[in-house]
Amino acid sequence: MNGPEIIFGELCCSPVEFQLLRFLLSRKEGKFSFRNLLSSLSLNEKEIWGALCALEEKGFIISYSPLMGFEVSPPLPDLIHPAEVELILEKLNCRIPWRVKIFQVIDSTSDEVLRRGRRGEKEGLVVIAERQLRGRGRQGRSWESSLALGLYMTLLLEPSFQPLLPQQFALMSSVAVVEALNNLGLENVGIKWPNDIVVDSRKLGGILIETDRGINSKRFIAIGIGINVNQAEIHFSGPLQNKATSIYMERGQPMRRVELMAEVLKRIDRNYGLSFFEIKEKWMKKMVNRDREVEFEEDGQRIKGIIRGIDEMGWLVVEKENGSIQKFFSLGC
Protein backbone atom coordinates (compact mmCIF):
# COMPACT_ATOMS: atom_id res chain seq x y z
CA MET A 1 0.00 0.00 0.00
CA ASN A 2 1.25 3.48 -0.84
CA GLY A 3 1.52 5.71 2.21
CA PRO A 4 0.16 9.24 2.48
CA GLU A 5 1.97 11.82 0.39
CA ILE A 6 3.96 14.08 2.68
CA ILE A 7 3.44 17.77 1.92
CA PHE A 8 6.06 19.69 3.86
CA GLY A 9 4.73 22.52 5.98
CA GLU A 10 3.92 23.66 9.48
CA LEU A 11 1.13 21.12 10.00
CA CYS A 12 2.75 18.20 8.19
CA CYS A 13 6.08 16.51 8.73
CA SER A 14 9.59 15.61 7.64
CA PRO A 15 10.43 12.05 6.53
CA VAL A 16 12.32 11.50 9.82
CA GLU A 17 9.35 12.64 11.90
CA PHE A 18 7.06 10.41 9.83
CA GLN A 19 9.33 7.40 10.36
CA LEU A 20 9.67 7.97 14.11
CA LEU A 21 5.97 8.53 14.85
CA ARG A 22 4.93 5.57 12.73
CA PHE A 23 7.35 3.37 14.68
CA LEU A 24 6.17 4.62 18.08
CA LEU A 25 2.46 4.25 17.24
CA SER A 26 2.72 0.87 15.55
CA ARG A 27 4.60 -1.09 18.23
CA LYS A 28 2.62 -2.87 20.92
CA GLU A 29 5.60 -2.87 23.27
CA GLY A 30 4.90 0.77 24.09
CA LYS A 31 8.21 2.10 25.45
CA PHE A 32 11.54 2.20 23.62
CA SER A 33 15.03 3.04 24.79
CA PHE A 34 17.02 5.61 22.87
CA ARG A 35 19.38 2.84 21.79
CA ASN A 36 16.43 0.84 20.51
CA LEU A 37 15.26 3.80 18.44
CA LEU A 38 18.73 4.29 16.99
CA SER A 39 19.08 0.67 15.93
CA SER A 40 15.51 0.16 14.71
CA LEU A 41 15.23 3.31 12.63
CA SER A 42 18.79 3.69 11.33
CA LEU A 43 18.76 7.33 12.40
CA ASN A 44 21.35 9.34 14.28
CA GLU A 45 20.84 11.03 17.66
CA LYS A 46 20.38 14.50 16.21
CA GLU A 47 17.65 13.30 13.84
CA ILE A 48 15.74 11.49 16.58
CA TRP A 49 15.92 14.38 19.05
CA GLY A 50 14.83 16.80 16.34
CA ALA A 51 11.85 14.62 15.41
CA LEU A 52 10.86 14.14 19.06
CA CYS A 53 10.89 17.91 19.58
CA ALA A 54 8.83 18.44 16.41
CA LEU A 55 6.21 15.95 17.59
CA GLU A 56 5.96 17.65 20.97
CA GLU A 57 5.52 21.03 19.28
CA LYS A 58 2.55 19.56 17.40
CA GLY A 59 0.87 18.39 20.56
CA PHE A 60 2.05 14.79 20.92
CA ILE A 61 2.90 13.88 24.51
CA ILE A 62 6.26 12.10 24.46
CA SER A 63 6.91 10.45 27.82
CA TYR A 64 10.41 9.39 28.82
CA SER A 65 12.06 7.69 31.75
CA PRO A 66 15.70 6.50 31.95
CA LEU A 67 14.56 2.97 32.85
CA MET A 68 11.55 2.57 30.54
CA GLY A 69 12.41 4.77 27.56
CA PHE A 70 10.14 6.73 25.20
CA GLU A 71 6.45 6.36 24.40
CA VAL A 72 3.61 8.39 22.90
CA SER A 73 1.06 8.96 25.67
CA PRO A 74 -2.64 9.73 25.26
CA PRO A 75 -4.48 11.83 24.45
CA LEU A 76 -3.26 12.18 20.87
CA PRO A 77 -3.67 15.67 19.37
CA ASP A 78 -6.38 16.42 16.81
CA LEU A 79 -3.93 16.42 13.94
CA ILE A 80 -4.24 14.65 10.59
CA HIS A 81 -0.70 13.31 10.66
CA PRO A 82 0.56 11.22 7.70
CA ALA A 83 2.12 8.58 9.95
CA GLU A 84 -1.10 7.92 11.86
CA VAL A 85 -3.16 8.02 8.66
CA GLU A 86 -0.97 5.33 7.09
CA LEU A 87 -1.40 3.04 10.10
CA ILE A 88 -5.16 3.57 10.07
CA LEU A 89 -5.42 2.71 6.37
CA GLU A 90 -3.58 -0.54 6.96
CA LYS A 91 -6.08 -1.55 9.64
CA LEU A 92 -9.25 -0.63 7.73
CA ASN A 93 -9.06 -3.66 5.42
CA CYS A 94 -11.10 -1.93 2.70
CA ARG A 95 -11.70 -3.17 -0.82
CA ILE A 96 -11.12 0.31 -2.22
CA PRO A 97 -7.35 0.97 -2.29
CA TRP A 98 -7.44 4.23 -0.36
CA ARG A 99 -4.39 6.48 -0.85
CA VAL A 100 -4.41 9.68 1.19
CA LYS A 101 -2.69 12.90 0.12
CA ILE A 102 -2.47 15.46 2.93
CA PHE A 103 -2.14 19.21 2.41
CA GLN A 104 -1.73 21.94 4.96
CA VAL A 105 -3.49 24.52 2.76
CA ILE A 106 -5.06 24.03 -0.66
CA ASP A 107 -7.42 25.88 -2.95
CA SER A 108 -9.99 23.08 -2.87
CA THR A 109 -9.70 19.35 -2.22
CA SER A 110 -12.24 18.75 -5.00
CA ASP A 111 -10.23 20.82 -7.48
CA GLU A 112 -7.11 18.81 -6.60
CA VAL A 113 -8.88 15.48 -7.12
CA LEU A 114 -10.27 16.68 -10.46
CA ARG A 115 -6.79 17.77 -11.56
CA ARG A 116 -5.25 14.45 -10.57
CA GLY A 117 -8.13 12.46 -12.04
CA ARG A 118 -7.70 14.15 -15.41
CA ARG A 119 -4.03 13.16 -15.30
CA GLY A 120 -4.94 9.51 -14.80
CA GLU A 121 -5.02 9.05 -11.01
CA LYS A 122 -6.82 5.81 -10.15
CA GLU A 123 -9.69 4.94 -7.84
CA GLY A 124 -9.04 5.31 -4.13
CA LEU A 125 -7.36 8.71 -4.11
CA VAL A 126 -8.27 10.79 -1.04
CA VAL A 127 -7.19 14.42 -0.77
CA ILE A 128 -7.42 15.98 2.70
CA ALA A 129 -6.57 19.54 3.72
CA GLU A 130 -6.30 21.28 7.05
CA ARG A 131 -7.67 24.36 5.34
CA GLN A 132 -9.25 25.24 1.98
CA LEU A 133 -8.97 28.69 0.48
CA ARG A 134 -11.78 28.16 -2.03
CA GLY A 135 -13.82 25.34 -0.56
CA ARG A 136 -17.20 25.06 -2.22
CA GLY A 137 -20.51 23.30 -1.99
CA ARG A 138 -23.37 22.68 -4.36
CA GLN A 139 -24.17 25.35 -6.98
CA GLY A 140 -20.77 26.96 -6.37
CA ARG A 141 -21.63 28.16 -2.88
CA SER A 142 -18.60 28.79 -0.68
CA TRP A 143 -17.79 26.43 2.18
CA GLU A 144 -16.13 27.86 5.27
CA SER A 145 -13.02 25.81 6.07
CA SER A 146 -11.68 26.86 9.46
CA LEU A 147 -8.05 25.85 9.93
CA ALA A 148 -7.69 22.39 11.53
CA LEU A 149 -11.26 22.38 12.87
CA GLY A 150 -13.22 20.52 10.19
CA LEU A 151 -12.81 17.46 8.00
CA TYR A 152 -12.31 18.56 4.40
CA MET A 153 -11.69 15.73 1.96
CA THR A 154 -12.48 14.56 -1.56
CA LEU A 155 -12.43 10.98 -2.84
CA LEU A 156 -11.96 9.64 -6.36
CA LEU A 157 -14.00 6.63 -7.49
CA GLU A 158 -14.13 4.91 -10.89
CA PRO A 159 -17.32 2.84 -10.91
CA SER A 160 -17.34 -0.07 -13.32
CA PHE A 161 -20.91 0.69 -14.39
CA GLN A 162 -21.65 3.45 -16.89
CA PRO A 163 -23.26 5.91 -17.30
CA LEU A 164 -22.54 7.45 -13.94
CA LEU A 165 -25.47 8.87 -12.00
CA PRO A 166 -24.02 11.60 -9.76
CA GLN A 167 -27.13 11.91 -7.60
CA GLN A 168 -26.89 8.26 -6.55
CA PHE A 169 -23.34 8.82 -5.35
CA ALA A 170 -24.49 11.84 -3.34
CA LEU A 171 -27.05 9.63 -1.60
CA MET A 172 -24.55 6.81 -1.01
CA SER A 173 -22.00 9.22 0.45
CA SER A 174 -24.46 11.04 2.69
CA VAL A 175 -25.66 7.70 4.10
CA ALA A 176 -22.03 6.73 4.78
CA VAL A 177 -21.34 10.00 6.61
CA VAL A 178 -24.44 9.66 8.80
CA GLU A 179 -23.59 6.03 9.59
CA ALA A 180 -20.05 7.08 10.53
CA LEU A 181 -21.33 9.81 12.84
CA ASN A 182 -23.86 7.43 14.42
CA ASN A 183 -21.13 4.88 15.07
CA LEU A 184 -19.00 7.55 16.75
CA GLY A 185 -21.79 8.52 19.12
CA LEU A 186 -23.71 11.30 17.36
CA GLU A 187 -27.21 9.86 17.01
CA ASN A 188 -29.53 12.72 16.06
CA VAL A 189 -28.12 13.25 12.55
CA GLY A 190 -30.25 13.31 9.41
CA ILE A 191 -30.07 14.02 5.69
CA LYS A 192 -31.79 16.92 3.98
CA TRP A 193 -32.15 16.30 0.26
CA PRO A 194 -30.04 16.41 -1.72
CA ASN A 195 -26.73 16.63 0.11
CA ASP A 196 -26.95 18.30 3.53
CA ILE A 197 -26.01 16.53 6.76
CA VAL A 198 -28.07 18.17 9.50
CA VAL A 199 -28.82 18.10 13.20
CA ASP A 200 -32.32 19.47 13.72
CA SER A 201 -32.35 22.41 11.31
CA ARG A 202 -28.64 23.21 11.51
CA LYS A 203 -26.15 22.12 8.88
CA LEU A 204 -23.34 19.87 10.07
CA GLY A 205 -21.86 18.91 6.72
CA GLY A 206 -22.40 18.52 3.01
CA ILE A 207 -21.57 16.41 -0.03
CA LEU A 208 -20.41 17.70 -3.43
CA ILE A 209 -20.43 15.34 -6.42
CA GLU A 210 -18.55 16.16 -9.62
CA THR A 211 -17.60 14.06 -12.63
CA ASP A 212 -14.89 14.31 -15.27
CA ARG A 213 -12.80 12.14 -17.60
CA GLY A 214 -9.28 10.81 -17.18
CA ILE A 215 -6.63 10.33 -19.86
CA ASN A 216 -8.32 7.08 -20.95
CA SER A 217 -11.64 8.95 -21.41
CA LYS A 218 -13.21 6.89 -18.61
CA ARG A 219 -15.43 8.97 -16.37
CA PHE A 220 -14.65 9.24 -12.69
CA ILE A 221 -16.51 10.60 -9.67
CA ALA A 222 -15.10 13.16 -7.23
CA ILE A 223 -16.92 13.00 -3.90
CA GLY A 224 -16.29 16.10 -1.80
CA ILE A 225 -17.11 15.80 1.90
CA GLY A 226 -17.09 18.68 4.36
CA ILE A 227 -17.96 18.14 8.03
CA ASN A 228 -17.87 20.70 10.82
CA VAL A 229 -16.04 18.87 13.58
CA ASN A 230 -14.54 21.00 16.36
CA GLN A 231 -15.79 24.50 15.59
CA ALA A 232 -17.42 26.58 18.28
CA GLU A 233 -20.14 29.04 17.31
CA ILE A 234 -17.62 31.90 17.17
CA HIS A 235 -15.75 30.12 14.36
CA PHE A 236 -18.69 30.57 11.97
CA SER A 237 -19.25 33.87 10.19
CA GLY A 238 -22.25 35.94 11.26
CA PRO A 239 -24.78 34.65 8.71
CA LEU A 240 -23.96 31.02 9.56
CA GLN A 241 -24.04 31.21 13.35
CA ASN A 242 -27.74 30.37 13.47
CA LYS A 243 -27.61 27.93 10.56
CA ALA A 244 -24.50 25.79 11.14
CA THR A 245 -23.43 23.41 13.87
CA SER A 246 -20.50 21.11 14.60
CA ILE A 247 -19.86 17.80 16.30
CA TYR A 248 -18.27 19.70 19.18
CA MET A 249 -21.32 21.95 19.57
CA GLU A 250 -23.66 18.94 19.59
CA ARG A 251 -21.63 16.63 21.87
CA GLY A 252 -20.03 19.20 24.10
CA GLN A 253 -16.64 17.59 23.54
CA PRO A 254 -14.19 17.46 20.63
CA MET A 255 -13.66 14.58 18.23
CA ARG A 256 -10.39 13.54 16.61
CA ARG A 257 -10.83 14.21 12.92
CA VAL A 258 -8.57 11.35 11.86
CA GLU A 259 -10.95 8.92 13.58
CA LEU A 260 -13.90 10.45 11.73
CA MET A 261 -11.96 10.22 8.46
CA ALA A 262 -11.33 6.51 9.03
CA GLU A 263 -14.97 5.78 9.86
CA VAL A 264 -16.25 7.65 6.79
CA LEU A 265 -13.84 5.81 4.47
CA LYS A 266 -14.86 2.48 5.99
CA ARG A 267 -18.57 3.22 5.53
CA ILE A 268 -18.14 4.41 1.94
CA ASP A 269 -16.19 1.24 1.18
CA ARG A 270 -19.10 -0.85 2.51
CA ASN A 271 -21.85 1.10 0.76
CA TYR A 272 -19.99 1.25 -2.56
CA GLY A 273 -20.79 -2.42 -3.15
CA LEU A 274 -24.51 -2.13 -2.36
CA SER A 275 -27.32 -1.83 -4.88
CA PHE A 276 -29.02 1.53 -5.18
CA PHE A 277 -32.20 -0.07 -3.83
CA GLU A 278 -30.32 -0.87 -0.60
CA ILE A 279 -28.85 2.65 -0.45
CA LYS A 280 -32.28 4.17 -1.07
CA GLU A 281 -33.78 2.20 1.81
CA LYS A 282 -31.05 3.43 4.16
CA TRP A 283 -31.32 6.99 2.89
CA MET A 284 -35.09 7.21 3.30
CA LYS A 285 -34.77 6.28 6.97
CA LYS A 286 -32.43 9.25 7.51
CA MET A 287 -34.34 11.79 5.40
CA VAL A 288 -35.49 14.70 7.58
CA ASN A 289 -37.69 16.62 5.11
CA ARG A 290 -39.92 13.80 3.88
CA ASP A 291 -43.65 14.67 3.91
CA ARG A 292 -42.81 18.32 4.55
CA GLU A 293 -43.87 21.33 2.53
CA VAL A 294 -41.31 22.83 0.18
CA GLU A 295 -41.32 25.97 -1.92
CA PHE A 296 -38.72 26.70 -4.59
CA GLU A 297 -38.13 28.18 -8.00
CA GLU A 298 -37.70 25.98 -11.08
CA ASP A 299 -37.16 27.45 -14.57
CA GLY A 300 -38.50 30.79 -13.42
CA GLN A 301 -41.66 29.35 -11.85
CA ARG A 302 -42.44 29.20 -8.15
CA ILE A 303 -43.42 25.67 -7.12
CA LYS A 304 -45.05 24.59 -3.87
CA GLY A 305 -45.63 21.04 -2.78
CA ILE A 306 -44.88 18.23 -0.36
CA ILE A 307 -41.72 16.11 -0.52
CA ARG A 308 -42.66 12.44 -0.85
CA GLY A 309 -39.22 10.84 -1.15
CA ILE A 310 -36.84 9.87 -3.95
CA ASP A 311 -37.23 7.67 -7.01
CA GLU A 312 -35.09 4.83 -8.35
CA MET A 313 -32.70 7.33 -9.97
CA GLY A 314 -32.21 9.43 -6.84
CA TRP A 315 -34.43 12.30 -8.00
CA LEU A 316 -36.66 14.11 -5.53
CA VAL A 317 -40.38 13.29 -5.75
CA VAL A 318 -42.68 16.24 -5.00
CA GLU A 319 -46.47 16.21 -4.84
CA LYS A 320 -47.59 19.60 -6.10
CA GLU A 321 -50.55 21.60 -4.80
CA ASN A 322 -52.77 20.29 -7.62
CA GLY A 323 -51.98 16.68 -6.66
CA SER A 324 -49.67 15.95 -9.58
CA ILE A 325 -46.27 14.33 -9.02
CA GLN A 326 -43.12 15.96 -10.34
CA LYS A 327 -39.50 14.87 -10.02
CA PHE A 328 -36.49 17.14 -9.60
CA PHE A 329 -32.76 16.58 -9.90
CA SER A 330 -31.92 19.64 -7.83
CA LEU A 331 -33.72 22.41 -6.02
CA GLY A 332 -32.97 26.10 -6.23
CA CYS A 333 -33.80 26.68 -2.58
C-alpha positions in Angstrom: 0.0 0.0 0.0 1.2 3.5 -0.8 1.5 5.7 2.2 0.2 9.2 2.5 2.0 11.8 0.4 4.0 14.1 2.7 3.4 17.8 1.9 6.1 19.7 3.9 4.7 22.5 6.0 3.9 23.7 9.5 1.1 21.1 10.0 2.7 18.2 8.2 6.1 16.5 8.7 9.6 15.6 7.6 10.4 12.1 6.5 12.3 11.5 9.8 9.3 12.6 11.9 7.1 10.4 9.8 9.3 7.4 10.4 9.7 8.0 14.1 6.0 8.5 14.8 4.9 5.6 12.7 7.3 3.4 14.7 6.2 4.6 18.1 2.5 4.2 17.2 2.7 0.9 15.6 4.6 -1.1 18.2 2.6 -2.9 20.9 5.6 -2.9 23.3 4.9 0.8 24.1 8.2 2.1 25.4 11.5 2.2 23.6 15.0 3.0 24.8 17.0 5.6 22.9 19.4 2.8 21.8 16.4 0.8 20.5 15.3 3.8 18.4 18.7 4.3 17.0 19.1 0.7 15.9 15.5 0.2 14.7 15.2 3.3 12.6 18.8 3.7 11.3 18.8 7.3 12.4 21.3 9.3 14.3 20.8 11.0 17.7 20.4 14.5 16.2 17.7 13.3 13.8 15.7 11.5 16.6 15.9 14.4 19.1 14.8 16.8 16.3 11.8 14.6 15.4 10.9 14.1 19.1 10.9 17.9 19.6 8.8 18.4 16.4 6.2 15.9 17.6 6.0 17.7 21.0 5.5 21.0 19.3 2.5 19.6 17.4 0.9 18.4 20.6 2.1 14.8 20.9 2.9 13.9 24.5 6.3 12.1 24.5 6.9 10.5 27.8 10.4 9.4 28.8 12.1 7.7 31.8 15.7 6.5 32.0 14.6 3.0 32.9 11.5 2.6 30.5 12.4 4.8 27.6 10.1 6.7 25.2 6.4 6.4 24.4 3.6 8.4 22.9 1.1 9.0 25.7 -2.6 9.7 25.3 -4.5 11.8 24.5 -3.3 12.2 20.9 -3.7 15.7 19.4 -6.4 16.4 16.8 -3.9 16.4 13.9 -4.2 14.6 10.6 -0.7 13.3 10.7 0.6 11.2 7.7 2.1 8.6 10.0 -1.1 7.9 11.9 -3.2 8.0 8.7 -1.0 5.3 7.1 -1.4 3.0 10.1 -5.2 3.6 10.1 -5.4 2.7 6.4 -3.6 -0.5 7.0 -6.1 -1.5 9.6 -9.3 -0.6 7.7 -9.1 -3.7 5.4 -11.1 -1.9 2.7 -11.7 -3.2 -0.8 -11.1 0.3 -2.2 -7.3 1.0 -2.3 -7.4 4.2 -0.4 -4.4 6.5 -0.8 -4.4 9.7 1.2 -2.7 12.9 0.1 -2.5 15.5 2.9 -2.1 19.2 2.4 -1.7 21.9 5.0 -3.5 24.5 2.8 -5.1 24.0 -0.7 -7.4 25.9 -3.0 -10.0 23.1 -2.9 -9.7 19.3 -2.2 -12.2 18.7 -5.0 -10.2 20.8 -7.5 -7.1 18.8 -6.6 -8.9 15.5 -7.1 -10.3 16.7 -10.5 -6.8 17.8 -11.6 -5.2 14.5 -10.6 -8.1 12.5 -12.0 -7.7 14.2 -15.4 -4.0 13.2 -15.3 -4.9 9.5 -14.8 -5.0 9.0 -11.0 -6.8 5.8 -10.2 -9.7 4.9 -7.8 -9.0 5.3 -4.1 -7.4 8.7 -4.1 -8.3 10.8 -1.0 -7.2 14.4 -0.8 -7.4 16.0 2.7 -6.6 19.5 3.7 -6.3 21.3 7.1 -7.7 24.4 5.3 -9.2 25.2 2.0 -9.0 28.7 0.5 -11.8 28.2 -2.0 -13.8 25.3 -0.6 -17.2 25.1 -2.2 -20.5 23.3 -2.0 -23.4 22.7 -4.4 -24.2 25.3 -7.0 -20.8 27.0 -6.4 -21.6 28.2 -2.9 -18.6 28.8 -0.7 -17.8 26.4 2.2 -16.1 27.9 5.3 -13.0 25.8 6.1 -11.7 26.9 9.5 -8.0 25.8 9.9 -7.7 22.4 11.5 -11.3 22.4 12.9 -13.2 20.5 10.2 -12.8 17.5 8.0 -12.3 18.6 4.4 -11.7 15.7 2.0 -12.5 14.6 -1.6 -12.4 11.0 -2.8 -12.0 9.6 -6.4 -14.0 6.6 -7.5 -14.1 4.9 -10.9 -17.3 2.8 -10.9 -17.3 -0.1 -13.3 -20.9 0.7 -14.4 -21.6 3.4 -16.9 -23.3 5.9 -17.3 -22.5 7.5 -13.9 -25.5 8.9 -12.0 -24.0 11.6 -9.8 -27.1 11.9 -7.6 -26.9 8.3 -6.6 -23.3 8.8 -5.3 -24.5 11.8 -3.3 -27.0 9.6 -1.6 -24.6 6.8 -1.0 -22.0 9.2 0.4 -24.5 11.0 2.7 -25.7 7.7 4.1 -22.0 6.7 4.8 -21.3 10.0 6.6 -24.4 9.7 8.8 -23.6 6.0 9.6 -20.1 7.1 10.5 -21.3 9.8 12.8 -23.9 7.4 14.4 -21.1 4.9 15.1 -19.0 7.5 16.7 -21.8 8.5 19.1 -23.7 11.3 17.4 -27.2 9.9 17.0 -29.5 12.7 16.1 -28.1 13.2 12.6 -30.3 13.3 9.4 -30.1 14.0 5.7 -31.8 16.9 4.0 -32.1 16.3 0.3 -30.0 16.4 -1.7 -26.7 16.6 0.1 -27.0 18.3 3.5 -26.0 16.5 6.8 -28.1 18.2 9.5 -28.8 18.1 13.2 -32.3 19.5 13.7 -32.4 22.4 11.3 -28.6 23.2 11.5 -26.1 22.1 8.9 -23.3 19.9 10.1 -21.9 18.9 6.7 -22.4 18.5 3.0 -21.6 16.4 0.0 -20.4 17.7 -3.4 -20.4 15.3 -6.4 -18.5 16.2 -9.6 -17.6 14.1 -12.6 -14.9 14.3 -15.3 -12.8 12.1 -17.6 -9.3 10.8 -17.2 -6.6 10.3 -19.9 -8.3 7.1 -20.9 -11.6 9.0 -21.4 -13.2 6.9 -18.6 -15.4 9.0 -16.4 -14.6 9.2 -12.7 -16.5 10.6 -9.7 -15.1 13.2 -7.2 -16.9 13.0 -3.9 -16.3 16.1 -1.8 -17.1 15.8 1.9 -17.1 18.7 4.4 -18.0 18.1 8.0 -17.9 20.7 10.8 -16.0 18.9 13.6 -14.5 21.0 16.4 -15.8 24.5 15.6 -17.4 26.6 18.3 -20.1 29.0 17.3 -17.6 31.9 17.2 -15.8 30.1 14.4 -18.7 30.6 12.0 -19.2 33.9 10.2 -22.2 35.9 11.3 -24.8 34.6 8.7 -24.0 31.0 9.6 -24.0 31.2 13.4 -27.7 30.4 13.5 -27.6 27.9 10.6 -24.5 25.8 11.1 -23.4 23.4 13.9 -20.5 21.1 14.6 -19.9 17.8 16.3 -18.3 19.7 19.2 -21.3 21.9 19.6 -23.7 18.9 19.6 -21.6 16.6 21.9 -20.0 19.2 24.1 -16.6 17.6 23.5 -14.2 17.5 20.6 -13.7 14.6 18.2 -10.4 13.5 16.6 -10.8 14.2 12.9 -8.6 11.4 11.9 -10.9 8.9 13.6 -13.9 10.4 11.7 -12.0 10.2 8.5 -11.3 6.5 9.0 -15.0 5.8 9.9 -16.2 7.7 6.8 -13.8 5.8 4.5 -14.9 2.5 6.0 -18.6 3.2 5.5 -18.1 4.4 1.9 -16.2 1.2 1.2 -19.1 -0.9 2.5 -21.8 1.1 0.8 -20.0 1.3 -2.6 -20.8 -2.4 -3.1 -24.5 -2.1 -2.4 -27.3 -1.8 -4.9 -29.0 1.5 -5.2 -32.2 -0.1 -3.8 -30.3 -0.9 -0.6 -28.9 2.6 -0.5 -32.3 4.2 -1.1 -33.8 2.2 1.8 -31.1 3.4 4.2 -31.3 7.0 2.9 -35.1 7.2 3.3 -34.8 6.3 7.0 -32.4 9.3 7.5 -34.3 11.8 5.4 -35.5 14.7 7.6 -37.7 16.6 5.1 -39.9 13.8 3.9 -43.7 14.7 3.9 -42.8 18.3 4.5 -43.9 21.3 2.5 -41.3 22.8 0.2 -41.3 26.0 -1.9 -38.7 26.7 -4.6 -38.1 28.2 -8.0 -37.7 26.0 -11.1 -37.2 27.4 -14.6 -38.5 30.8 -13.4 -41.7 29.4 -11.8 -42.4 29.2 -8.1 -43.4 25.7 -7.1 -45.1 24.6 -3.9 -45.6 21.0 -2.8 -44.9 18.2 -0.4 -41.7 16.1 -0.5 -42.7 12.4 -0.9 -39.2 10.8 -1.2 -36.8 9.9 -3.9 -37.2 7.7 -7.0 -35.1 4.8 -8.3 -32.7 7.3 -10.0 -32.2 9.4 -6.8 -34.4 12.3 -8.0 -36.7 14.1 -5.5 -40.4 13.3 -5.7 -42.7 16.2 -5.0 -46.5 16.2 -4.8 -47.6 19.6 -6.1 -50.5 21.6 -4.8 -52.8 20.3 -7.6 -52.0 16.7 -6.7 -49.7 16.0 -9.6 -46.3 14.3 -9.0 -43.1 16.0 -10.3 -39.5 14.9 -10.0 -36.5 17.1 -9.6 -32.8 16.6 -9.9 -31.9 19.6 -7.8 -33.7 22.4 -6.0 -33.0 26.1 -6.2 -33.8 26.7 -2.6 
